Amino acid sequence: MNLSLIDLPSPANAATPIPLPQVAIQLHPDDNVAIARQPLLQGMTLLLDGGTTLHIRDTIPPGHKVALREVAAGDAVRRYGQFIGAATKPIHPGSHVHTHNLSVAAFDKDYAVGVDVKPVAFVPDEQRRTFMGYKRGDGRVGTRNTIAVISSVNCSAHTVRQIAAHFTREVLVAYPNIDDVIAVAHASGCGARLGGDDYQLLQRTLAGMANNPNVGGYILVGLGCEVNQVQDLINNYGLRHASGQAPLSLTIQESGGIRKTVQAGIEAVKALLPLVNATARTPQPISGLNVALQCGGSDGWSGVTANPALGLAVDELVRHGGTAVLSETTEIYGAEHLLTRRAINPQIADKLLGQVRWWEAHTQRLNIEIDNNPSPGNKAGGLTTIYEKSLGAVAKGGNTPLTAVYAYAEPITERGMVFMDTPGYDPVSATGQVAGGCNLIVFTTGRGSVFGFKPAPSIKVATNSALYRQMEEDMDLDAGKILDGVPMTTMAAEILDEIIAVASGKPSKSEAQGVGADEFNPWNLGGTL
């Protein structure tokens, strides 16, 4: 971030005590750190509640933590009123708290199931907000109306891209109800054990993309000799078009090579165009929205501005009967107890904790640590430990009950706030959410992620105003206004309004730039043969 965008305190005033809230935020009374709103220069004096003063010992960047009290080596450091790690050495008041003196450590979590479940005051059906969506025959609603050309294997990736590339905006102008023709290409489909975990994950993901409500029609394209056979995919998941017919499938080997397959694929898509175009946007209740919640390029403000504001928007979406999908299991690690306390029954809590334990064993087998996350960019933005990052990430899920927990790319059938097991890597995580049925993504970012994903539009919410000004062509909303006094509820309402506008056809900023054609990335567990 360009620090020149932030007003620096004058050195001449450095000795004058500055009230803490003017330059930093203490998020909870139990916290022994505060978050710098602007660079805190060595030698500054801050005025704390009760008239005590705090002398800044180190220059501390915005979004980073300053110690408010003495912390002995091994003692807890708290943010949000929660444990984010233990001091690795004595930390003196006014010191910078970061990777040099703070690390993860084991701590007791209160998994009391359901104790924080609050009843949802649902909005009556006739009063629910609406958006302009594409209603499908099974009652689900799309925010986009696309035709997907889906590869079964990496060997057909080039071919599906060539087929989709034929259908430019000039070609589609005659079909005003079709938003796009997209290629769903990937780097997998062979070199895996037939019927193994990776095979099943890929097939479930591809079937989910074919069945996503934003897909009005699709064709499948394979090579012919791959492990992930097209016909097996069709049979295993009962893939059918709305008419009840099996989808058209092509293989390069049977079609006579790439050129002939591309031509056959183009003709197949041409046949779908009038059928898919027959569905137009109509007013639909926002209960038809399944919103994927993502955060990437997070910083010290993610859990202060954009994530909790998105959480309030999620609460309102749920009140209107909609669904929000929290994911990234490695990025709720250390905060999972906050979700079990909102689980509506013990089975849901147990399923979530089972996924967390699987990740602990998985990372141990691979000789990696979950705390390898936060990334270097997250740390540069002020996040020190995975616990700290997770506490901010969980805020995207609001305060409503946790109604279901799903495996990766599993079809989402429950309403409300649900959780899906995914890695923390954004493309892989979002792929699972969209394969599960999400028709829109809201993506918070503090460092400047430019993520887009076809066929689900991605709304980008900046956590701080400096980032928004720096990357306004890529950021849809500025949640940094909260730090300037805009109420959290006002920002949440703005997010929900933007969700409805984009769901109704307004291009998100990533869509306007054509981003999203290459982000499809199914989870691969690593069993390549």
C-alpha positions as CSV (number, residue, x, y, z in Angstrom):
1,M,0.0,0.0,0.0
2,N,1.2,3.5,-0.8
3,L,1.6,5.1,2.6
4,S,1.7,8.5,1.1
5,L,-2.1,8.2,0.8
6,I,-2.3,8.3,4.6
7,D,-1.8,11.5,6.5
8,L,1.3,11.2,8.7
9,P,1.5,12.8,12.1
10,S,3.7,15.9,12.3
11,P,7.1,15.2,14.1
12,A,6.6,18.6,15.7
13,N,3.6,17.2,17.5
14,A,5.1,13.8,18.3
15,A,5.6,14.7,22.0
16,T,1.9,15.9,22.4
17,P,-0.2,13.0,23.7
18,I,-2.7,11.9,21.0
19,P,-5.9,10.1,22.1
20,L,-5.6,6.5,21.1
21,P,-8.9,6.4,19.1
22,Q,-7.5,9.0,16.7
23,V,-4.6,6.9,15.5
24,A,-5.5,3.3,16.6
25,I,-8.4,1.0,17.4
26,Q,-8.7,-1.3,20.4
27,L,-11.4,-3.8,19.2
28,H,-12.3,-5.3,22.6
29,P,-11.8,-4.3,26.2
30,D,-9.8,-7.5,26.9
31,D,-7.4,-6.8,24.0
32,N,-3.8,-6.1,24.9
33,V,-3.1,-4.7,21.4
34,A,-4.6,-2.0,19.3
35,I,-4.5,-1.7,15.5
36,A,-2.7,1.3,14.0
37,R,-5.0,3.5,11.8
38,Q,-1.9,5.3,10.4
39,P,1.8,4.9,10.8
40,L,2.7,5.3,14.5
41,L,6.2,6.8,14.7
42,Q,8.8,6.0,17.3
43,G,8.6,8.6,20.0
44,M,4.9,9.4,19.7
45,T,2.9,9.5,22.9
46,L,-0.7,8.2,23.0
47,L,-3.3,9.0,25.6
48,L,-5.2,6.0,26.9
49,D,-8.4,5.7,28.8
50,G,-8.0,6.8,32.4
51,G,-5.4,9.3,31.5
52,T,-2.4,7.0,31.3
53,T,0.1,7.5,28.4
54,L,1.7,5.0,26.0
55,H,5.1,5.8,24.4
56,I,5.6,4.3,21.0
57,R,8.9,2.3,20.9
58,D,8.9,1.3,17.3
59,T,7.6,2.7,14.0
60,I,4.4,0.7,13.4
61,P,2.8,0.5,9.9
62,P,-1.0,1.0,9.5
63,G,-3.0,-2.2,10.0
64,H,-0.3,-3.6,12.4
65,K,-0.6,-4.1,16.2
66,V,0.8,-2.0,19.0
67,A,1.1,-3.4,22.5
68,L,-1.1,-1.6,25.1
69,R,0.3,-3.4,28.1
70,E,3.2,-5.5,29.2
71,V,3.0,-9.1,27.9
72,A,5.4,-11.7,29.4
73,A,7.0,-14.4,27.3
74,G,4.5,-17.2,26.8
75,D,1.5,-15.1,27.7
76,A,-1.6,-14.6,25.5
77,V,-2.0,-11.8,23.0
78,R,-5.6,-11.0,22.4
79,R,-7.5,-9.3,19.6
80,Y,-11.3,-9.3,19.2
81,G,-11.2,-10.5,22.8
82,Q,-9.8,-13.8,21.5
83,F,-6.5,-15.6,21.7
84,I,-4.4,-14.9,18.5
85,G,-1.1,-16.4,19.8
86,A,1.5,-16.3,22.6
87,A,4.4,-13.9,23.0
88,T,7.7,-15.5,22.1
89,K,9.6,-12.9,24.2
90,P,8.6,-10.1,26.6
91,I,6.6,-7.4,24.8
92,H,6.7,-3.9,26.3
93,P,3.9,-1.4,26.0
94,G,4.2,0.7,22.8
95,S,6.1,-2.1,21.0
96,H,5.3,-3.4,17.5
97,V,3.6,-6.9,17.9
98,H,4.2,-9.1,14.9
99,T,6.1,-12.2,13.7
100,H,9.3,-11.2,15.6
101,N,7.6,-11.6,19.0
102,L,4.3,-13.5,18.4
103,S,3.6,-17.0,17.4
104,V,0.8,-19.6,17.4
105,A,0.4,-21.9,20.5
106,A,-2.0,-24.4,21.7
107,F,-5.0,-23.0,23.6
108,D,-8.3,-24.3,25.0
109,K,-11.4,-23.7,22.8
110,D,-15.0,-23.8,24.1
111,Y,-16.8,-25.9,21.6
112,A,-20.2,-25.5,23.4
113,V,-22.5,-26.6,20.6
114,G,-25.4,-24.2,19.8
115,V,-25.0,-21.9,22.7
116,D,-24.8,-18.8,20.5
117,V,-27.7,-19.8,18.2
118,K,-30.1,-16.9,17.8
119,P,-33.5,-17.2,16.2
120,V,-33.7,-15.6,12.7
121,A,-36.5,-13.0,12.3
122,F,-37.4,-14.1,8.7
123,V,-38.9,-11.5,6.4
124,P,-42.4,-12.5,5.3
125,D,-42.4,-13.8,1.7
126,E,-44.4,-11.0,0.3
127,Q,-42.0,-8.4,1.7
128,R,-38.8,-10.0,0.5
129,R,-36.5,-8.1,-1.8
130,T,-36.1,-9.3,-5.4
131,F,-33.6,-9.4,-8.1
132,M,-33.8,-10.0,-11.9
133,G,-32.7,-13.5,-12.3
134,Y,-33.0,-16.5,-14.7
135,K,-35.4,-19.1,-13.1
136,R,-34.6,-22.7,-14.0
137,G,-37.0,-25.6,-14.3
138,D,-36.1,-27.0,-10.9
139,G,-36.8,-23.7,-9.2
140,R,-33.2,-22.5,-8.7
141,V,-32.3,-19.1,-10.1
142,G,-29.3,-18.0,-12.0
143,T,-27.6,-14.5,-11.8
144,R,-26.1,-15.2,-15.3
145,N,-27.2,-17.3,-18.3
146,T,-24.2,-18.9,-19.8
147,I,-23.4,-21.9,-22.0
148,A,-20.4,-23.9,-20.6
149,V,-18.0,-26.0,-22.7
150,I,-16.6,-28.4,-20.1
151,S,-13.4,-30.4,-20.5
152,S,-13.1,-33.8,-18.9
153,V,-9.3,-33.7,-18.9
154,N,-6.4,-31.3,-19.4
155,C,-5.8,-32.8,-22.9
156,S,-9.1,-31.2,-24.1
157,A,-8.5,-27.8,-22.4
158,H,-7.2,-26.1,-25.5
159,T,-10.1,-27.5,-27.5
160,V,-12.8,-26.2,-25.2
161,R,-11.2,-22.8,-25.1
162,Q,-11.2,-22.7,-28.9
163,I,-14.9,-23.6,-29.0
164,A,-15.8,-20.9,-26.5
165,A,-13.7,-18.3,-28.2
166,H,-15.8,-18.5,-31.3
167,F,-18.7,-17.0,-29.5
168,T,-17.7,-13.4,-29.3
169,R,-20.0,-10.5,-28.2
170,E,-20.7,-9.9,-31.9
171,V,-21.9,-13.5,-32.4
172,L,-24.0,-13.4,-29.2
173,V,-25.7,-10.0,-30.0
174,A,-28.5,-11.9,-31.6
175,Y,-29.1,-13.7,-28.3
176,P,-29.7,-10.9,-25.7
177,N,-30.6,-13.3,-22.9
178,I,-27.3,-15.1,-23.1
179,D,-24.5,-13.6,-21.0
180,D,-21.5,-15.6,-22.3
181,V,-20.2,-18.9,-23.6
182,I,-17.4,-20.1,-21.3
183,A,-14.7,-22.7,-21.3
184,V,-14.4,-24.8,-18.2
185,A,-10.8,-26.1,-18.5
186,H,-8.5,-27.5,-15.9
187,A,-5.1,-29.3,-15.4
188,S,-6.5,-32.7,-14.2
189,G,-8.5,-35.7,-15.4
190,C,-5.8,-38.3,-15.8
191,G,-2.8,-39.7,-13.9
192,A,-5.2,-40.5,-11.0
193,R,-6.6,-43.8,-9.6
194,L,-9.9,-44.7,-11.2
195,G,-12.5,-44.2,-8.5
196,G,-9.9,-42.7,-6.1
197,D,-10.4,-39.5,-4.0
198,D,-9.0,-37.1,-6.7
199,Y,-11.1,-38.8,-9.3
200,Q,-14.3,-38.4,-7.2
201,L,-13.5,-34.8,-6.3
202,L,-13.0,-33.9,-10.0
203,Q,-16.1,-35.6,-11.2
204,R,-18.2,-34.0,-8.4
205,T,-16.8,-30.6,-9.3
206,L,-17.4,-30.9,-13.0
207,A,-20.9,-32.2,-12.5
208,G,-21.5,-29.3,-10.1
209,M,-20.4,-26.7,-12.7
210,A,-22.7,-28.3,-15.3
211,N,-25.6,-28.1,-12.9
212,N,-24.9,-24.6,-11.6
213,P,-27.9,-22.3,-11.9
214,N,-25.9,-19.8,-13.9
215,V,-25.4,-22.4,-16.6
216,G,-28.3,-22.6,-19.1
217,G,-26.7,-25.3,-21.2
218,Y,-23.4,-27.2,-21.7
219,I,-21.5,-29.7,-23.7
220,L,-18.7,-32.0,-22.5
221,V,-15.4,-32.5,-24.4
222,G,-12.8,-35.2,-23.6
223,L,-9.8,-36.7,-25.3
224,G,-11.0,-40.3,-25.3
225,C,-8.4,-42.3,-23.4
226,E,-8.3,-40.4,-20.1
227,V,-9.1,-41.8,-16.7
228,N,-12.0,-39.4,-16.3
229,Q,-14.2,-40.7,-19.1
230,V,-16.9,-38.3,-20.3
231,Q,-19.6,-41.1,-20.3
232,D,-18.7,-42.1,-16.8
233,L,-19.1,-38.5,-15.6
234,I,-22.6,-38.4,-17.2
235,N,-23.6,-41.8,-15.8
236,N,-22.2,-41.3,-12.3
237,Y,-24.0,-38.0,-11.8
238,G,-27.1,-38.5,-14.0
239,L,-26.3,-35.4,-16.0
240,R,-29.2,-34.2,-18.0
241,H,-30.3,-31.0,-19.7
242,A,-33.6,-29.4,-18.6
243,S,-35.3,-31.3,-21.4
244,G,-34.3,-34.6,-19.8
245,Q,-31.9,-35.4,-22.6
246,A,-28.3,-36.4,-21.9
247,P,-25.8,-33.6,-22.7
248,L,-23.9,-33.8,-25.9
249,S,-20.4,-35.1,-25.5
250,L,-17.4,-35.2,-27.9
251,T,-14.0,-36.8,-27.7
252,I,-11.1,-35.6,-29.8
253,Q,-10.0,-39.1,-30.7
254,E,-13.4,-40.2,-32.0
255,S,-14.1,-36.8,-33.8
256,G,-10.9,-37.0,-35.8
257,G,-8.6,-34.5,-34.0
258,I,-8.7,-31.0,-32.6
259,R,-9.9,-29.1,-35.6
260,K,-12.8,-31.4,-36.3
261,T,-13.8,-31.4,-32.6
262,V,-13.7,-27.6,-32.4
263,Q,-16.0,-27.4,-35.4
264,A,-18.4,-30.0,-34.0
265,G,-18.4,-28.2,-30.6
266,I,-19.2,-24.9,-32.3
267,E,-22.1,-26.5,-34.1
268,A,-23.3,-28.0,-30.8
269,V,-23.2,-24.7,-29.0
270,K,-25.0,-23.0,-31.9
271,A,-27.8,-25.5,-31.5
272,L,-28.0,-24.6,-27.8
273,L,-28.2,-20.8,-28.3
274,P,-31.9,-20.5,-29.1
275,L,-32.8,-22.9,-26.3
276,V,-30.8,-21.0,-23.7
277,N,-31.9,-17.6,-25.0
278,A,-35.5,-18.6,-24.4
279,T,-35.0,-18.0,-20.7
280,A,-35.2,-14.3,-19.8
281,R,-34.6,-12.4,-16.6
282,T,-37.7,-12.1,-14.4
283,P,-38.2,-10.7,-10.8
284,Q,-37.2,-13.3,-8.3
285,P,-36.9,-13.2,-4.4
286,I,-33.4,-13.0,-3.1
287,S,-34.0,-16.3,-1.4
288,G,-32.7,-17.6,-4.7
289,L,-29.2,-16.2,-4.1
290,N,-26.4,-18.6,-3.0
291,V,-23.5,-16.3,-2.2
292,A,-20.0,-17.6,-1.9
293,L,-18.0,-15.7,0.8
294,Q,-14.3,-15.3,0.0
295,C,-11.4,-13.2,1.4
296,G,-8.0,-12.9,-0.1
297,G,-5.0,-10.6,0.1
298,S,-6.3,-10.0,3.7
299,D,-4.8,-7.3,5.9
300,G,-5.1,-6.0,9.4
301,W,-8.4,-4.3,8.5
302,S,-10.1,-7.3,7.0
303,G,-11.6,-8.3,10.3
304,V,-12.5,-4.7,11.2
305,T,-14.3,-3.3,8.2
306,A,-15.1,-5.4,5.1
307,N,-15.6,-8.8,6.8
308,P,-17.9,-7.8,9.6
309,A,-19.8,-5.5,7.2
310,L,-20.3,-8.5,4.8
311,G,-21.3,-10.5,7.8
312,L,-24.2,-8.1,8.6
313,A,-25.2,-8.2,4.9
314,V,-25.2,-12.0,5.2
315,D,-27.5,-11.8,8.2
316,E,-29.9,-9.7,6.2
317,L,-29.7,-12.0,3.2
318,V,-30.5,-15.0,5.5
319,R,-33.5,-13.1,6.9
320,H,-34.8,-12.9,3.3
321,G,-34.4,-16.6,2.9
322,G,-31.1,-16.6,1.0
323,T,-27.9,-18.7,1.5
324,A,-24.3,-17.7,2.2
325,V,-21.4,-20.2,2.0
326,L,-18.4,-19.7,4.2
327,S,-15.4,-21.8,3.3
328,E,-11.6,-22.1,3.5
329,T,-11.2,-24.5,6.4
330,T,-7.5,-23.6,6.9
331,E,-8.7,-20.0,7.3
332,I,-11.2,-20.7,10.1
333,Y,-8.5,-22.7,12.0
334,G,-8.3,-21.4,15.6
335,A,-11.8,-19.9,15.3
336,E,-13.8,-23.0,14.5
337,H,-15.2,-22.9,18.1
338,L,-17.1,-19.7,17.2
339,L,-18.9,-21.7,14.5
340,T,-19.7,-24.8,16.6
341,R,-21.3,-22.5,19.1
342,R,-23.6,-21.4,16.3
343,A,-24.3,-24.9,15.0
344,I,-28.0,-25.8,15.1
345,N,-27.3,-29.4,16.1
346,P,-24.3,-31.5,17.3
347,Q,-24.1,-33.4,14.0
348,I,-23.2,-30.2,12.2
349,A,-20.6,-29.2,14.8
350,D,-19.1,-32.7,14.7
351,K,-18.9,-32.6,10.9
352,L,-17.1,-29.3,11.0
353,L,-14.6,-30.4,13.6
354,G,-14.0,-33.6,11.6
355,Q,-13.0,-31.5,8.7
356,V,-10.6,-29.4,10.9
357,R,-9.1,-32.6,12.3
358,W,-8.6,-34.0,8.7
359,W,-6.7,-30.8,7.8
360,E,-4.5,-31.3,10.9
361,A,-3.6,-34.8,9.8
362,H,-3.3,-33.8,6.1
363,T,-0.9,-31.1,6.7
364,Q,1.1,-33.3,9.1
365,R,1.4,-36.0,6.3
366,L,2.6,-33.4,3.9
367,N,5.1,-32.0,6.4
368,I,3.6,-28.5,6.3
369,E,2.0,-26.3,8.9
370,I,-1.4,-24.7,8.8
371,D,0.3,-21.6,10.1
372,N,2.2,-21.3,6.9
373,N,-0.9,-19.3,6.2
374,P,-1.0,-16.1,6.6
375,S,0.9,-15.4,3.3
376,P,3.8,-12.9,3.1
377,G,1.3,-10.3,1.8
378,N,-1.1,-11.0,4.7
379,K,1.8,-10.5,7.1
380,A,2.9,-7.3,5.4
381,G,-0.7,-6.1,5.9
382,G,-0.5,-6.7,9.6
383,L,-1.8,-10.3,10.1
384,T,0.6,-12.4,12.2
385,T,-0.9,-15.8,12.9
386,I,-3.5,-18.0,11.4
387,Y,-5.6,-17.6,14.5
388,E,-5.7,-13.8,14.0
389,K,-6.5,-14.2,10.3
390,S,-9.2,-16.8,11.0
391,L,-11.0,-14.7,13.6
392,G,-11.3,-11.9,11.0
393,A,-12.3,-14.4,8.2
394,V,-15.1,-16.0,10.3
395,A,-16.7,-12.5,10.6
396,K,-17.8,-12.8,6.9
397,G,-20.4,-15.4,8.2
398,G,-22.3,-12.9,10.3
399,N,-24.2,-13.9,13.4
400,T,-26.9,-16.2,12.1
401,P,-27.0,-20.0,12.9
402,L,-24.8,-22.5,11.1
403,T,-27.4,-24.7,9.3
404,A,-25.2,-27.2,7.4
405,V,-21.6,-28.3,6.7
406,Y,-20.7,-29.6,3.2
407,A,-17.8,-31.5,1.6
408,Y,-16.0,-29.8,-1.2
409,A,-18.2,-29.2,-4.3
410,E,-21.1,-31.0,-2.6
411,P,-24.5,-29.7,-3.7
412,I,-25.8,-27.0,-1.3
413,T,-29.4,-27.7,-0.4
414,E,-29.9,-26.0,3.0
415,R,-30.8,-22.3,3.4
416,G,-29.1,-20.0,5.7
417,M,-25.4,-19.6,6.6
418,V,-23.6,-22.9,5.7
419,F,-20.0,-24.0,5.6
420,M,-18.1,-25.9,2.8
421,D,-14.7,-27.6,3.4
422,T,-12.2,-26.2,1.0
423,P,-8.5,-25.2,1.0
424,G,-7.7,-21.5,1.7
425,Y,-6.3,-21.0,-1.9
426,D,-8.9,-18.7,-3.4
427,P,-9.3,-20.2,-6.9
428,V,-9.6,-23.8,-5.5
429,S,-12.0,-22.6,-2.8
430,A,-14.3,-20.6,-5.1
431,T,-14.3,-23.5,-7.6
432,G,-15.8,-25.7,-4.9
433,Q,-18.4,-23.1,-3.8
434,V,-19.6,-22.5,-7.4
435,A,-19.7,-26.2,-8.1
436,G,-21.8,-26.5,-5.0
437,G,-24.3,-24.1,-6.5
438,C,-23.2,-20.6,-5.6
439,N,-24.4,-18.1,-8.2
440,L,-22.5,-15.0,-6.9
441,I,-19.3,-14.3,-5.0
442,V,-18.4,-11.5,-2.6
443,F,-14.7,-11.2,-2.1
444,T,-13.1,-9.0,0.6
445,T,-9.5,-7.9,0.2
446,G,-7.1,-5.6,1.9
447,R,-4.0,-6.1,-0.2
448,G,-5.8,-6.0,-3.6
449,S,-6.9,-9.3,-4.9
450,V,-8.3,-9.0,-8.5
451,F,-10.2,-12.3,-8.5
452,G,-13.0,-13.0,-10.9
453,F,-14.7,-16.3,-11.7
454,K,-16.9,-17.3,-14.6
455,P,-19.8,-18.0,-14.5
456,A,-20.4,-16.5,-11.0
457,P,-19.8,-12.7,-10.8
458,S,-17.3,-11.7,-8.1
459,I,-17.9,-8.5,-6.1
460,K,-14.7,-7.0,-4.6
461,V,-14.9,-5.2,-1.3
462,A,-11.8,-3.2,-0.2
463,T,-11.0,-3.2,3.5
464,N,-9.4,0.2,3.5
465,S,-9.9,3.4,1.5
466,A,-6.2,3.7,0.4
467,L,-6.5,0.4,-1.4
468,Y,-9.8,1.4,-3.0
469,R,-8.3,4.6,-4.4
470,Q,-5.2,2.8,-5.5
471,M,-7.2,0.1,-7.4
472,E,-10.6,1.6,-8.0
473,E,-10.9,-0.1,-11.4
474,D,-10.9,-3.4,-9.7
475,M,-12.6,-2.7,-6.4
476,D,-16.4,-2.6,-6.4
477,L,-16.9,-1.2,-2.9
478,D,-14.9,0.7,-0.2
479,A,-15.5,-0.6,3.3
480,G,-12.6,1.6,4.5
481,K,-15.3,4.3,5.0
482,I,-16.1,2.6,8.3
483,L,-12.8,3.8,9.7
484,D,-13.9,7.4,8.8
485,G,-17.2,7.0,10.7
486,V,-19.6,5.4,8.2
487,P,-21.8,3.1,10.3
488,M,-21.2,-0.6,9.8
489,T,-24.9,-1.1,9.1
490,T,-24.8,1.5,6.3
491,M,-21.9,-0.4,4.7
492,A,-23.7,-3.7,5.1
493,A,-26.7,-2.2,3.3
494,E,-24.5,-1.0,0.5
495,I,-23.0,-4.5,0.1
496,L,-26.5,-6.1,-0.1
497,D,-27.6,-3.5,-2.6
498,E,-24.6,-4.2,-4.7
499,I,-25.2,-8.0,-4.5
500,I,-28.8,-7.4,-5.8
501,A,-27.6,-5.1,-8.6
502,V,-24.9,-7.5,-9.8
503,A,-27.2,-10.5,-9.4
504,S,-29.6,-8.5,-11.7
505,G,-27.0,-8.1,-14.4
506,K,-24.8,-5.2,-13.5
507,P,-21.3,-6.3,-14.4
508,S,-18.9,-6.5,-11.5
509,K,-15.6,-4.8,-12.1
510,S,-13.8,-8.1,-12.7
511,E,-16.5,-9.0,-15.2
512,A,-16.2,-5.7,-17.0
513,Q,-12.5,-6.5,-17.6
514,G,-13.2,-10.0,-18.7
515,V,-11.6,-11.6,-15.6
516,G,-12.6,-15.1,-14.7
517,A,-11.9,-17.4,-17.6
518,D,-8.9,-19.1,-16.1
519,E,-9.7,-19.3,-12.4
520,F,-11.5,-22.6,-12.4
521,N,-9.2,-24.8,-10.4
522,P,-10.6,-28.1,-8.9
523,W,-9.0,-29.3,-5.7
524,N,-6.3,-31.9,-6.3
525,L,-5.2,-33.8,-3.2
526,G,-1.8,-34.6,-4.7
527,G,-2.2,-38.2,-5.7
528,T,-0.7,-37.9,-9.2
529,L,0.4,-41.2,-10.7
